[in-house]
Amino acid sequence: MKAQTKQLLRYLDGEMGAAEADAFRARLAESAELRRELEEMQRVGALLRGWAAQAEAQGDSLLEP
């Protein structure tokens, strides 16, 4: 996994301290590529959360009898 990807994951998971997060946000402001990667990870996360919520709502109907 690329170092940049690891940093994005740590940022999204809230695992950075305040100073590190501020520095990372400064990098985001300067890098269109980094912003695109962050947005893509956010979209994937939202899709996964939606799928998980739908699967939970359907519950037992997803299991074979």
C-alpha positions as CSV (number, residue, x, y, z in Angstrom):
1,M,0.0,0.0,0.0
2,K,1.3,3.4,-0.9
3,A,2.3,5.8,1.9
4,Q,-0.2,8.3,0.6
5,T,-3.0,5.8,0.7
6,K,-2.1,4.9,4.3
7,Q,-2.1,8.6,5.2
8,L,-5.6,9.0,3.6
9,L,-6.9,6.1,5.6
10,R,-5.5,7.5,8.8
11,Y,-7.0,10.9,8.0
12,L,-10.5,9.4,7.3
13,D,-10.3,7.2,10.4
14,G,-9.5,10.1,12.6
15,E,-6.2,8.6,13.6
16,M,-4.1,11.7,13.1
17,G,-3.2,14.2,15.8
18,A,-4.3,17.8,15.4
19,A,-1.0,19.0,14.0
20,E,-0.6,16.1,11.6
21,A,-4.2,16.5,10.4
22,D,-3.6,20.2,9.8
23,A,-0.5,19.5,7.8
24,F,-2.4,16.9,5.8
25,R,-5.2,19.3,5.1
26,A,-2.6,21.8,3.8
27,R,-1.3,19.0,1.4
28,L,-4.9,18.4,0.3
29,A,-5.4,22.1,-0.5
30,E,-2.3,21.9,-2.8
31,S,-2.9,18.6,-4.5
32,A,-5.8,17.9,-6.8
33,E,-4.7,14.3,-7.1
34,L,-4.7,13.8,-3.4
35,R,-8.2,15.4,-3.2
36,R,-9.5,13.1,-5.9
37,E,-8.1,10.1,-4.1
38,L,-9.8,11.2,-0.8
39,E,-13.1,11.8,-2.6
40,E,-12.9,8.4,-4.2
41,M,-12.3,6.8,-0.8
42,Q,-15.2,8.7,0.7
43,R,-17.5,7.6,-2.1
44,V,-16.5,3.9,-1.6
45,G,-17.0,4.2,2.1
46,A,-20.5,5.7,1.6
47,L,-21.4,2.9,-0.8
48,L,-20.2,0.2,1.6
49,R,-22.1,1.8,4.5
50,G,-25.2,1.9,2.3
51,W,-24.8,-1.7,1.3
52,A,-24.2,-2.8,5.0
53,A,-27.3,-0.9,6.1
54,Q,-29.4,-2.6,3.4
55,A,-28.0,-6.0,4.2
56,E,-28.8,-5.5,7.9
57,A,-32.3,-4.4,7.1
58,Q,-32.9,-7.5,5.1
59,G,-31.4,-9.7,7.8
60,D,-32.6,-13.2,7.7
61,S,-34.1,-13.0,4.2
62,L,-30.5,-13.0,2.9
63,L,-29.8,-16.4,4.5
64,E,-30.8,-19.6,2.8
65,P,-33.6,-21.6,4.6
